[in-house]
Amino acid sequence: MVNLIAVVIAIASVLAALGHAGYLALLASAANKRAGGTPIAQYVRSRWPVAGGTLAASLLAWLFTSGNTGMDVLAILLAAGSGTVATKALQSTQAKYRSGG
């Protein structure tokens, strides 16, 4: 049962990290196509380490779910932490560049 919980949390963490990385990729693509997009492109470049780090941590947590119960608990902690950081980073980036449409 603990393994199932760990796997679900790890997958959710990977999806959150991929969501953040995908949003940064879309933002960078739009900034590179637009004149005057240099400040946004610089901001995106500064955020890539966070996106890469959270993705690596969440993938590591998913890998840990193949172990025993102790590894599952560690996977839950690592995945929850990296998923939270990825979600907060995504929200802060969206808030910074959200336009009132």
C-alpha positions in Angstrom: 0.0 0.0 0.0 2.9 2.4 0.8 4.4 1.6 -2.5 1.2 2.6 -4.4 1.1 5.9 -2.5 4.8 6.5 -3.2 4.3 5.8 -7.0 1.3 8.1 -7.2 3.1 10.9 -5.4 6.2 10.4 -7.5 4.2 10.5 -10.8 2.4 13.7 -9.7 5.8 15.2 -8.8 7.2 14.4 -12.3 4.1 15.9 -13.9 4.5 19.1 -11.9 8.2 19.4 -12.8 7.4 18.7 -16.5 4.7 21.3 -16.4 7.2 23.9 -15.1 9.8 23.0 -17.6 7.2 23.0 -20.4 5.9 26.4 -19.4 9.5 27.8 -19.4 10.1 26.3 -22.8 7.0 27.9 -24.2 7.9 31.2 -22.6 11.4 31.1 -24.0 10.1 30.3 -27.5 7.7 33.2 -27.4 10.4 35.5 -26.1 12.9 34.5 -28.8 10.4 35.2 -31.5 9.5 38.6 -30.3 11.4 41.8 -30.5 12.2 43.0 -27.0 11.9 39.6 -25.5 15.4 39.6 -24.1 14.5 40.3 -20.5 12.0 37.4 -20.5 14.5 35.1 -22.2 17.1 36.0 -19.5 14.6 35.3 -16.7 13.8 31.9 -18.3 17.5 31.0 -18.5 17.8 31.8 -14.8 14.9 29.5 -14.0 16.2 26.4 -15.9 18.3 25.2 -13.0 15.2 25.1 -10.7 13.2 23.2 -13.4 16.0 20.8 -14.0 16.7 20.2 -10.4 13.0 19.5 -9.5 12.7 17.2 -12.5 15.8 15.3 -11.5 14.7 15.0 -7.9 11.2 13.8 -8.9 12.6 11.2 -11.3 15.0 10.0 -8.5 12.0 9.7 -6.2 10.2 7.6 -8.8 13.2 5.4 -9.1 13.2 5.0 -5.3 9.7 3.5 -5.4 11.2 0.2 -6.7 12.8 -0.4 -3.3 11.5 -1.6 0.0 9.2 0.3 2.4 12.0 2.5 3.7 12.8 3.6 0.2 9.1 4.2 -0.5 9.0 6.6 2.5 12.1 8.4 1.2 10.5 8.6 -2.2 7.4 10.1 -0.8 9.4 12.8 1.0 11.6 13.6 -2.0 8.7 13.6 -4.4 6.5 15.8 -2.2 9.3 18.3 -1.7 10.3 18.5 -5.4 6.7 18.6 -6.5 6.0 21.4 -4.1 9.0 23.4 -5.3 8.1 22.8 -8.9 4.5 23.9 -8.4 5.5 27.1 -6.5 8.1 27.9 -9.2 5.5 27.5 -11.9 3.0 29.6 -10.1 5.5 32.4 -9.5 6.5 32.4 -13.2 2.9 32.4 -14.3 2.1 35.3 -11.9 5.0 37.3 -13.2 4.0 37.0 -16.9 0.2 36.6 -16.6 -1.7 39.2 -18.6 -5.2 40.2 -17.8 -6.8 38.9 -21.0 
